[in-house]
């Protein structure tokens, strides 16, 4: 099965929205079948972005699955790609540069945007002699 980074983002957003303190069972993402969502949850767990993943099978078919919360790293990653316009900018840069749409590339590009924005704020504070009132 091919990894879908759009689905990865949707899963992280959905887990953040739905997780309360117990596992989420059969996470439903509109437009995607259960096996595809479960596979992506499995690899998100392997990547350390979600805390738990479990699957149950019957007659060699996926019967149900569950996921835990976002990890610290999962929260940090989602914070960088949560905003739709930021996500679009990150994808646009990756496509323009011919880079692979993988987590490490997304982290690098999104971190560069965050760093540039933070430097702009810091420079403005320094230039204006402090925080605006």
ZIKAJO-V409407 format. One record per backbone hydrogen bond with DSSP energy under -1.0 kcal/mol. NH is the residue of the N-H (numbers start at 1). CO is the residue of the C=O. E is the energy in kcal/mol with one decimal. If there is no record, write none. Layout:
BEGIN
nh=[NH,NH]
co=[CO,CO]
e=[E,E]
END
This chain:
BEGIN
nh=[8,9,10,11,12,13,14,15,16,17,18,19,24,26,32,37,38,39,40,41,42,43,44,45,46,47,48,49,51,54,56,58,61,63,64,66,67,68,71,75,76,77,78,79,80,82,87,88,89,90,91,92,93,94,95,96,97,98,99,102,106,107,108,109,110,111,112,113,114,115,116,117,118,119,120,121,122,123,124,125,126,127,128,130]
co=[4,5,6,7,8,9,10,11,12,13,14,15,67,65,29,33,34,35,36,37,38,39,40,41,42,43,45,44,69,66,64,61,58,56,56,54,24,52,49,71,72,73,74,75,76,78,83,84,85,86,87,88,89,90,91,92,93,95,94,100,102,103,104,105,106,107,108,109,110,111,112,113,114,115,116,117,118,119,120,121,122,123,124,125]
e=[-2.1,-2.1,-2.2,-2.8,-2.3,-2.4,-2.4,-2.9,-2.3,-2.0,-2.7,-2.8,-2.7,-3.5,-2.0,-2.2,-2.9,-2.4,-2.1,-2.3,-2.4,-2.2,-2.0,-2.1,-2.1,-1.8,-1.2,-2.5,-3.3,-2.2,-2.9,-2.6,-1.5,-3.3,-1.6,-2.6,-2.1,-1.6,-2.0,-2.6,-2.4,-2.7,-2.5,-2.5,-1.1,-1.4,-2.8,-2.3,-2.2,-2.5,-2.4,-2.8,-2.4,-2.2,-2.6,-2.9,-2.3,-1.1,-2.5,-1.8,-2.6,-3.0,-2.3,-2.7,-2.7,-2.4,-1.9,-1.8,-2.2,-2.9,-2.4,-2.3,-2.6,-2.6,-2.0,-2.1,-2.7,-2.8,-2.0,-2.4,-2.4,-2.8,-2.3,-2.7]
END
